Amino acid sequence: MNMQSLSSTELFRRDLTEQPVLFEEHSGVRKVILNRPSKLNSLNLEMVHYSSASPLSAQISQMFSKLKIYEDDPTVNAVILKGNGKAFCAGGDVFQNICSMLTGHWSFGASFYKKQLTLDHLIATYKKPLVCLINGVVMGGGAGLSMHASFRVVTEKTVFAMPEAILGIFPDVGASHFLSKLPGYFGEYLGLTGARLDGETMLACGLATHFVFSKDLPLLEHAFSSVDSLNASDILSVINNYACKSNMKEEELHKRLKSINRCFSRQTVEGILHSLEEELLNNLAEKWITDAVNSMKSASPTSLKISLRSIREGRGQTIEQCLAREYTIFCNIVRRKITNDYYEGSRAIFFDKDKKPKWEPPKLELVEAEMVDMLFKASEDDDDWNCLQLPARSSNVLDHARSKL
């Protein structure tokens, strides 16, 4: 399939049958509901920000604007963010984003990404209790919406992953911040391998604050209507009435974390992969190690090196610094002057679907340090380049609710 055979206009028209985000009011609680179930609630421009340039702007859901209104409204005590259908959010709409850049200009993709990161920053610094009900798949951009929230409720149906390196990109949307805060080198493991986690494991490692069975989510939602204050302890009390704890996953994770720390503490991607292969020789029955090795060998070598450096830098940076750095890397990637791997990965997965990307360079040892350095630096020779400027906001006042992170 020709990657340029579908115009962004055609793709936009296909989405008009659905109102992409719904908003509901229940007493002092506001609900923001992702509503593209046929696309696993993947994010497009209309979902993350208001676009006055659109001829259908009056019909477009204004997620950012609504959240700001709720934050400033004294009658709102809490906000719930969830997804309709079988997924919370499978990530950004890569297919639509790639098409918009191929039929237009790289800055089209950068514009969407800037709005997405601005929305993630708003959630990360939100002044009121924001509860994400993460039922089903949560990947990429979906993690950006949920992992920065005060309360992150998962279920037995939740599946988390950051598989960007397989696509020729890197864990972004603030992932270098929230992954770097996980125990030991668990964040490097998730970012480099795209490993999938269930809800209980997310709770054990700290990505989630609570585990609730999916059958109890409607009851939990209804219970929030009784909250009449902004006190975090009131929110915790409501959630704890339905929350469960599993020590089994914590014990299992602790055992795995020993191996992960041995391998992913290495200074280079090459060292990590070599350590994993040695670990596999001693633990042939450990499927997660086999999956990790196979995933890293299939991923873009350039993306792996970006991912490792980005997560490691995130350990000593604020959320604002992480988002700004990720935006710079993304812009360098979509400009295609340093690497073409994002477009090649998209071709192999979403367009031709042969799942055989031809990465360039094809091997880790061929990815030069200078090339990676260039991807982390803002361009000085492109008139369309703008660094990410985030609005001044104080830290999330409910940060103490962040469980084990």
N, C-alpha and C positions, 0 to 999 in steps of 0.2 A: 504493500500500500504506500502511495506517495504521501509523505508527511505534510505536503502543502496542498493536498487535494480538498481539504475541508477548511473553509474560511471561519474565522472567529465569529463572524456574524451568524453563520449557520448554526454554530455551536451555541451561541447565545439564545437563538430562537428556540432551540430544543428544550431549554430550561424554563421557558415561560409558562409551561403547563403547571409548574409547581411554584408556590410561594416559598422561596428558599429558607426563610426564617420566620417562625411564628412567635408572637408575643402574647402572653396571657397575664391577667391580673387576678390574684386571689387574696383578698384582704390586704395585709401588709407585705405579701410575697409577690414577686414578679418572676415569670418564667420566660426564658429565652430557649426556643426549641428549634434545633437544626432540622430542616424539613426537605432534604433531598434523599429520601430513603432508597430510591432507585439507583442513586450514585453513592450509596453508603455515606451520605451526608458530606461528601467531599466539598471543600470550600472553593467557591469562586468569588470574583470581585464583588458581585452584588450582595454576598453574604457578609463580608467583613467590613464594608464601608459604604457610605452613601456616595453615589456618583451623579453629580448634577448634569454631567454631559449626556447621560442616557436619556433617550426619548421616553423611556418608561420609568423615569425616576420616581414618580409618585407611587408606583407599585412596588418599588424595591425595598426589601427589608433593610433596616438601618441598624445593624447590630451594635456598632460602635456608638452611634448616637443614642440609641435606646439605653445602653449601659450607663452612659454619662448622665442621662436624664434620671435614671433610677438612683444613681449614686448621689445626686443632688436633691432628690425628693425626700423630704422629712417623713413622709407617710410610708416609705418603703423600708422594711426591716431586714429583708434578705432577698437574694436573687438566686434562682435555680437555673442551671444550664444543663440541657440534656439533648438527646437526639431521637428523632422518630425512626421507627423501623428496627432492623437488626444490628445497627451500628451506632456508635456515638459519633465518630467522624474518622473516616479512613485516610484523611490528609487533605492536602491541597489538590485541586483539579489539575493535575499535571498535563493531561491531554489538551485541555482548553488553553492552559498557560503557554505550552509549547507552540500551539497553533497561532496564538496571538502574536508571538514573537517572530515566527517564521513568515507570517503574512504581513508583518508590520516592522517593528523595531525592538531591539533587546530591552529598551527602557519600558515597554509595555509590561513585560514580566516583572521588571524591577518595581514598577508602580504598584502592582498588585501585592508584591512581597512587602513593600514598605507599609502598606495599609494593614497587612496581616500582622507584622511585627508591632505596629502601633497598637493594634487591638490586644495582642498578647501582653504588651507592657501595661495597658490599662487594667487587664485582669490581674497581673502580678502586683499591682499597686492599688488595688481596689479598696475603697474605704469602708465598705459594708460587707457583711458575710456573703460570700459567693460559693454556692455548693454545686459542684459538678457531679451529676449522676452518670457514671461512665459504664453503661451497659452495652456490651458488644465490642466491636473492633474500635480501637483508638490507636492511630498511627500518625506520624508526621505532623501535619498542621493540626490534627485533632489533639495531639499531645501538647502542642503550643497553647491551645485553648484551655486545656484541663489541668496540666501539671503545675501551672502557676497559681491555681485557685487556692483559697483558704482551706476548703474542705473537698476532698477527692474521694468519692464513694464508688467502689467497684463491686462487681457481682461475680457469680460463678460463670457468667457468660462473657466476661471481659477478656479481651485479647490485646495486649500492648506490644508494639514493636516500633523501632526506628530503623527501617530498612533502606535508608537513603543511599548508602554506599553501593548497593546493588544497582541503583539507578544512575550512578555517575554523579551523585551530589554528596551531601554530608548531613549529619544530624543538626538541624537548625531550629528555628522558632523558639530560641532560648534553651535548646537542649544542652548546649555547652554549660549552661548554668545549673539546670536541675539534674543532669546526669553526673556532673562533677561533684555533686553533694551526696551521692549515694555511698554506701559503705565500701571501704577499700577501693578496688579498681573495677567495681561492678559497672560503673558508668562507661568505662572504656569497653568492657565486654559487650554491653548492649549496643553501643554506638558503632563498633567495628564489625559486629557479626549480624546485627539486625535480629537477634534472638527474640522469640516470642515469649511473653510472660502471661500467666493467667492471673486472675484477680487476687488470689491468696498470696502468690509470690510478690505481686505488687505491694500488698500490704506489708509483707515481711521485710522487703527491702526499703520501704519508705516512699515509694512512688504514690501510694494511696494512703489516705488517713483512716479509712474505714472500709469494712467489707459487710455488705448487706445482700441477702439472697434476692434475686430478681423478683420473686413473687411478692416480696415485701416493699418494693419501691413505691407502688401506688399508695400504700399506707403511710410510708415515710413522707411522701410529697404532701399528702393531706394533713399530716401532723404539723408540718411547717406553718400552716395557716394559723396555728395557735400562738406562734411566736410574736410577741408584741414589744420586743426590744432589740437593740443591736448588740447585746452582750453575747460574746462568743460562747460563754458557758451555757447559755440557753440553747444555742444551736447544737452544741456538743451533747447536751442532755437529750434533745430530740433524736439525734442520730444514734446515740448510744442505746436508746430503747429498742432499736432494730439491728444494731451491729453485732457481728460475730467475730470471734478470734480463733485462729488456727495455729497452734504451736508446732504442728507437724511441718508446715511450710518453713517456719523459721529455722528448725533443726536441719531440714534438707538444704536450705539456702546457706546456712553456716558451713556445712560440709563442702558444698560446691564453691563457696567463696574462697576457701583455702587454695584450691587449684587455680581459680580465677586470679587471685592475687599473685601467685607464683608466675603466671604467664603474662598477665596484662600489666604488670609493674615494669616490664622491660622498657627501655628507652625508645626503641624504634618498632615500627610495624613488622619489619623483618624479624626482629628478636622475639616479638610476641608470637608470630606465626610459627617460628622454629620451636619455641617453648611448648606451644600447643601440640605440635606434632610429636615432641618427645613425651608429653603428658599422655598422649593417645597410646603410645607404645606400652605404657604402664597401666593404662585404664581402658582396655579395649571395649569394655562393656558400657562405658559412659557415652551415651548417644549425644549428649550436649556438646562434647568435645569434637566428635566427628562432624556434627552440624556446624560448629564454629569454624573448623578448618575449611570445610567445603564452601561455606559462605564467604569467607575472606578470600579464598582462591577464585571465586566467581566475581567478586566486587571489583570496581575500578581501583587500580593501584593508587592513582592520584587521590581519589576520594578517601581512601583509607588513611593516607598520610595527612590530609586536611583534617579528617575527623579526629585523629589522635591528638594533633596539635591544638585543635580548637577546644576539645574537652579539657585538656591539661591547662590551657590558658584560663579557662573558665573557673578553675578552682580559686583563683585569686582575684576574680573580677565581680563587679556588681551586675545585676540583671541588665542595666542600661549598657554597660560596656560589652557584655556578651552579645546583645542584640545588634549593637552597632557594628561589631566585628563580623558577625554572621551576615549582615547585610552587605558589607564590603566584599566578603568572599563570594556571596551569591552573585553580585553584579559582575565580578570578574569572570565567574563561570559562564553566565548567560551571554556575555559579550563575545565569547568564543575565540578570543585572541590568545589565550593561554592554554585552554583545554576545550575539547569538544565532547568530552565524555558524557555530559548531561544530555545532550542531544542524541548521542549514539545510544545511550542506555534507554532513552525514551523511545527511540526507533525500534530497538530490539524487543521492548516489553509492551508498548502501547500501540505501535503502528504496524510494523511488519510481524511482530509477535513471534519471531524466531528464537528469542531468548538466547541469542548468541552475539552479544555486543563485542565489537572489536575495539578494545580500550587502547588509548595511545597516550603515554607509553604502555605497553602490554605487561610489563613486569615491575615489581616493586623497586628492584635495584636500578631501574632505568629512570625513575622519577627523581629528578635532581632537586636538591634543597633550594636552589635559586628559583626554580619553578614554583615551589610551594610558597616561598617568600613573596613572590609577585602576587599570588592569589590573596594574600593577607594585607596588601597595600592598596590604598585608594589611588585611582588613576588621575594623572595630572594632564592628560592629553586628550580628554574626551569631554566635549561641551555638554553632553547629556548626563554626565556623572554628577551625582549629588550624594554626599554622605548622609547617613541616617541621623536626623535631629529629633530626639524624643522630647515631649513636653516635660517640664519640671514637675515632678510628683514625689511626694514622700513615700517611704517604704510602706508596705502593707501593714496596717495596724493590727491585723490578725495573724501576723507571722508566727506567733507562738503556737498556733493551731496546726502547724505543719509536722505533726507526728514525728517520724523518725528521720526526716530529711536533715 
